[in-house]
Amino acid sequence: MKIPFLDLSRIPDNVKESLEIKFREILHLGIFSGGKEVELFEKEIAAKLSIPHFTACSNGTDALEIALRVSGIGPGDYVAVPALTWVSTAEVVKLVGAEPVFVDTDHEGLMDLELLEKLDVSNLKAVIPVHLYGQMVDMKKLVDWAKKWGILIIEDNAQAFGSSQDGKAAGTWGDIGCFSFYPTKNLGALGEAGGIYAKKGSVHSAVQQMINHGQLERDVHLSVGKNSRIDSIQAGILRVFLQYFEVWQTTRKHLAGIYLDQLSGIEGLTLPQNCLEKTHNLHLFTIRFTERDNLREFLKEKGIGTAIHYPNILPEMLPYQNDSSFPIARSISQTTLSLPLNPFLTEEEVICICKEVKSF
Ligand SMILES: *Cc1c(COP(=O)(O)O)cnc(C)c1O
């Protein structure tokens, strides 16, 4: 028996065929940057998220960096970020010369909004909420607070494509929403890709300039920008995957239901809360268990792949060192384990994983 954490070579044959057809189409058309695939991809994402416009770009990290740059955030500014997240969230703040202010998380791994509200807001320019594991931060509450103090919200929506709160999609609540279409995300390319939703028209235009050398039309450079364009091939590939997105979400929810059924009532094992709700896209199925490392080793010996998101909190890493303590985020990093959850798993495999967890 071998159950990998995620094996993208398991993409079903019919989908692989659609991808091959799309690749061939683009190859014969001969347009590899910009063009109709990019335009259509942006339109389709905007329609799916019920927003007026969307800008596809090179990857999720660039999306975050660009969001900070077009917001004029730089040296002397502070940006609130959660202590537990993928490195990009804090990395981009440093990259533009600003300082991250780390906020501990709640027990679900999301930025603790009560703690955020206690921060000194004098030099705080923005907050980057992260919808970690695919579950949404309470955006209603965050938006109310940010409005009160005039603080920008830049949503790190890399993990929560498809989640929504009160019918409003993740990534569309803040002033700017940043998306990643990295291959392992729920909507993933066959390479690097990302996207940006800037609510204000003027910011949207600044984003479009920034990803393309400061130009909106060829050879007219209006600002200093960079090259953060998406590949046409990735846009085309993502359009194919988008057609399977909802079906695959249903599969994720179904398999998560089996996990919840089978693993409930085990002493010391905490299951993810509300993960069948719309506010969670089940990007990851994370359990918490005190003997996490032993369980992980046991499962590995049985041929079951798992992952840890994330084994270290950012303020304990060299470039982000910070002496404050972040007890909740730290305890999550020491006890969290991500079990396999993706549309390419079978019910039998999930049941088998549960059996081994129970036997441990
Ligand atoms: C994946 C991810 C990113 C970065 O996206 P890339 O496309 O890999 O650059 C940023 N933040 C979070 C929380 C992520 O999970």
The ligand as an ORCA input file, in Angstrom:
! r2SCAN-3c Opt
* xyz 0 1
  C       1.258     29.270     -1.647
  C       1.220     30.427     -0.748
  C       1.766     31.676     -1.092
  C       2.656     31.898     -2.279
  O       2.185     31.550     -3.495
  P       3.238     31.183     -4.669
  O       2.357     31.103     -5.869
  O       3.857     29.877     -4.294
  O       4.230     32.268     -4.749
  C       1.570     32.746     -0.236
  N       0.903     32.615      0.917
  C       0.375     31.432      1.300
  C      -0.377     31.359      2.583
  C       0.535     30.294      0.501
  O       0.034     29.131      0.893
*
